[in-house]
Amino acid sequence: MARQGKFSRLPHELREKVNVRLLDGEPAATLLEWLNKQPAARKTWDTYFNGDAATPQNLSAWRDGGYTEWLSRRERAENLRTLQAFALDLAKSGGSIADGAAAIIGGRILVALEDATEAAGGGAVGEGDDGDASESLARMVYGVVCFATLFSFTGTVLGGIWADQSWGRFWGWDPKENGALLIVLWCAVTLHARWGGFIRQRGLMAMAIFGNVITAFSWFGVNMLGVGLHSYGFMDKAFPWLVGFMISQVALVVVCQLPLARWRSFRSQAAVTSH
């Protein structure tokens, strides 16, 4: 569950300044005196805490909780920068571009998974900011869709070049080629819907989840059609698993469309705000 203490309720920018001052070793008395004079802090105290200013006990609780998690995120960001520097050094020394890309992407995926875990458990992501966890997850999914669009498009074009060299034609409307194109088109539709304002956080999540259906069919389903150059036979044992997976993803999309009042997390947030 997201934190609801005094420091957690502060605006993100002000909370970052508090964390930096703690990192610099500023005494608690000096920090609290400065903080309680900030207009944004006074507005937060008036809105949520009946005008009661922050106390040493509040600061101590934040130091043991939110500040510790902030330090952890800071360390992970530093590790990611180190990983990116390693990838650049690898490229400059004549190493494989794929190795450098794998290092960067692997680090970003690790950070994304950790952030998603913290958001689901009410950890560092969403320290009391309204919708902060949802925004963080939406940004991660948006980034994944961007990467998926780039790499799927690149892979499809490279596959066409390989087909031209091997079979004498760039594109033959083979089911596997159509499936690859379908993935690119769905990613492009998702991004344009987001850019055009037709979908927001929940819509982005729903379209990304349905993208799993598109990808599963394009990757495995077309192999079972029994036609084209990529027909590997109809695998009876694989078909129920494929259909079951696709049904589960459609069910998740349906759940995404439930009214917010039906979600326990939103009911909890509304209950906290009303008190």
N, C-alpha and C positions, 0 to 999 in steps of 0.2 A: 504494500500500500504506500502511496506517495506520502512524503513527510508533510506535516501540517504545522510545524513549529514556527516561531517568530522569524528565524533566519531563513527558513524554507520558503516563507511567504514573501520575502523581499524580491524585488525585480532582479532579473538575471544579472544585469550589469552591475548593480550595487552589490549583489552577493559575490560576484567575482572580485570586486575591490576588497571586500571583507576577507576573502580567502587569501588574496595576495598580501594583505597586511598581516594576517596570521603567519603566512609563510616567511615574511620578513622579520617575524619575532616581535611585533609591536605589543606592548603591554596591554592587558585586558582593559584596564581603566581608561587608557588613552583611546583605545579603539572604540569602546562603548560611548565615550563622550563624543567622539567624532560621528559615530553612526546615528546616535539619537538626535543629532542636529540636522541630519539630511532630510530634505523635504519628502523624498520618496519613502524613506523609512517611517517618518511621522504619519504619512498617509496610510501606510500598511498597518501601523499600530492602531490608528483610528478606525480603519475598516474592519479589522479582524479581532483586535484585542482591546477594544474599549479605551484606546489611547494609552495603554500601559507600555512604557518604554522597555527596551531590552535590558536584561539584568545579567550579572555574571553567571548565574545558573543557566540562562538561555545560551550564552556564549560557550559555556562548558559542554552543554549537550550538543551544540553544533560542532564543536571541535572534535568530539568523540564520534560523531555520525557523518553529517554531510561534508565536513571539511576533510575527513579521512578518505571518503569516497572521491572527493575532488582531487586529492593527491594521487589516488589510484588511476583516475582517468588521465591526469597529467603525465604520469609515468608511462601509461600505454601510448599516449600520443608521442612521447619522446622515443619510445621503442619503434614506433611506426616510422618516424623520421629517420632513425638509424637504419631501418630496413630499406627505406627509399635511397638513402645515401649509398648503402651497399650495392643496390641494383645499379645505380649510376656508375659506381666504381667498376662494377663487373662489366658494364657495357664499354667503358673507356679502355679497359684492359683486354678487350677482344673477346669477352665472354658472349654467350648466347643471349640474344635479345629475349628469347622465350624464358630463359632462366631469370633475367631481371624482372620481366613482367610478372612471372609467377611469384617472385618474392614480394613485389608490391601488392599484387592482388591477394595473395595469401595473408599478408598482414592486415589488409583492409577487411577481409572477410572475418578474420579473428576478432578484430575490434568491433565489427558489426554484430557478431554473435554475442560477444560479451555485453554490449550495450543493450541488445534485445533481451538478454537474460535479466539484466538489472532492471530494465523497464517493466518486464513481466512481474518481477518480484518487488517492485516499488523501491528499487535501489537508487543508484546515482542519477539515472535518467528520470527526469520529472520530479525535481526536488520541490514540489509544491507549486510550480508554475502551472497555470491553467492550460491543459492540453499539451504540456511539455513532452510527456512520454509519447503521446500520439504523433506529435510533430517529428520527434526523433525517429520513430519507426517509419513514418511516411517518407522522411528524407532518405533513410536507408533503402527502402523499397524502390524509391524513385531512382537512386543511384544504380541499383541492381538492374532495373529496366533499361537505363541508359547504356550500361555496359553490355547487356544482352542484345540491345539493338545494334550496337557497333560491331560486336563480335559475330553475331549471327549473320549480319549483312556481309561482313568481310569473308566469313566462311562460305557463304553462298556464292559470292563472286569468285573466290578461289576455286571452289568446287566446279564452277562453270568453266574456268580456265583449264582445269585438269581434264574435264570432260572433252573440251575442244581438242586438247592435245592427244587424248587417248582414243576418243570415238569420232572425232571430226566434227563435232557440233557443240556449241556453247550451252544451248538449252534445248531440251527435248520434251518438256512437259511430263517427265517421268514422275510417278507419285512421290518419290523421295525428294525430288527437286521442288515439287509443289509444296510438300510439307515444310521444307526449309524456307521457302518463300512465305508460307503461311505464318511461320514464327516471326519473320521480319515484319510482316504487315501488322500482326497483332501488337507487337511492341511499338510500332510506329503509331498505330491507332491509340494505344494507351497514352503515349507521350503527347500526342496532339490533343487528346481529350483533356489531359491535365493542363497543358499550356493554354488551351482555349477556355478554361474555366468550367467545362462541362462536368468534371468530376473533381472531388476534393480528396480528403484523406481516406474516407471509407470507400469511395468509388475507385481510387487508385489501388487500394488493397484488393478489392473485389476483382478488378480487371487483372491484377497481377496473379491472383490465385487461379483465375480462369486460364491464364497463360500456361499454367501447369497442364491443363487439359489439352491445349493446343500442342504443347511440346511433347507430351506423352503420345498423342496420336501421331504426330509428325515423325517422332523418333522410332516408335515401336509399331504403331497401328498400321502404317503404310507397308511395313514388312509382311503383314499378314493378309494383304489384299490379293496376293497371288499374281500380280501383274507388274510389268516394268522390270528394269535392270536390277532393282534392289529387292526383288522378291526372294525371301529366304524360307518360304513355306509357311503354312498356317499352323502355328503352335497352339494346340488345344490347351495345354497347361498354362500358357501365358495369357490367354485371352481373358479368363475370369479375373485375374489379378489386374489387368489393364482396365477392364470395365469397372471393377471395384474402386480402383484409384480415381478414375475419372468421376465416378458418382460421388466419392468422398469430397472431391474438390468443388463440385457443383453444390453439394450440401453446405460447404463452408461459405460459398458465395451467397447462398440463401440466408445463412445466419448473419452475414455482414449487413443484410438489408433490414434486420429487425430494428424496431424503434429503439432509440437510445434509452428510453425508460425501462426497457426489458433487460438492459445490461447491468449487472451487479456493480461494476466499477463506477458507472455513471450515477447509480442510485446512491452509492456511498459518498461520491463527491457532492451530490446535491444535498445529502443529509448534513455533511460537514459545513457546507456553505450556509445552510439555513440556520445553523446554531450560532 
